Amino acid sequence: MRNPSNETPSVNGSDDAADGPIRRCILSGEHEAREHLVRLALSPDGEVLPDVRAKAPGRGAWIGVTRAELETAQVKGKLKGALARAFKTGEIRIPDDLGERIETQLQRNLLDRLGLESRSGAVVTGGEKLDKAARSGKLHLLLHAADAGEDGSRKLAQAWRVGSDQEGGDLKGLALPVPRTILSLALGRENVVHAGLIDARAAKRVSEALDRWLHFIGPERSP
């Protein structure tokens, strides 16, 4: 379901332990760790709702396709049939904007995760602090706002490669599909253009949330 064009960059120094429970995508039939999929839940009145944090009670259905693939399946009626089988009921109502709702929740999930990691002290911002963390080998994930300058992003990526002993490699940061205003709000700081994770586990958590979001919106919409 995932391919090199829409994967998040590797998290430097992360633990590559096996993922959690495996679930099956109701549309593609492929199996993935549930952390890579999006759960759909059924409301009491039969409406299908996104449950990206997998907290809603009752039976769930899992999808691992992109938004474009989901909406195509919805138009063709394939999604309704797959959901009816998953929920074992024909009494379901799929909102026209289901894809948009999922995308919004995935974005919110990533920004909330960044905020949590920032409050725990795992996020560094500011060019000088990021450069120092990168060159000292403490940086595990590098992120840029969508409106970050190419020169600043390139210099930080080079510092990261130097600190990681990967000069000449392809280790680099990732431009998020949100501008600095949104990134700053998420982190509770002013004018955040670049941000870095200096804790390996925090970087892995952020990377997983980011991967789900970018995979769903599709490579054509990712920076």
Buried (B, 14 or more C-beta within 10 A) or exposed (E): BBEEEBEBBBBBBBEEEEEEEEBBBBBBEEBBBBBBBBBBBBEEEEEBBBBBEBEBEEEBBBBBBBBBBBBBBBEEEBBBEBBBEBBEEEEBEBEEEBBEBBBEBBBBBBBEBBBBBBEEEBBBBBEEEBBBBBBEBBBBBBBBBEEBEEEBBEBBBBBBBBBBEEEEEEBBBBBBBBEBEBBBBBBEBEEBBBBBBBBBBBBBBBBBBBBBBBBBBBEEBBE
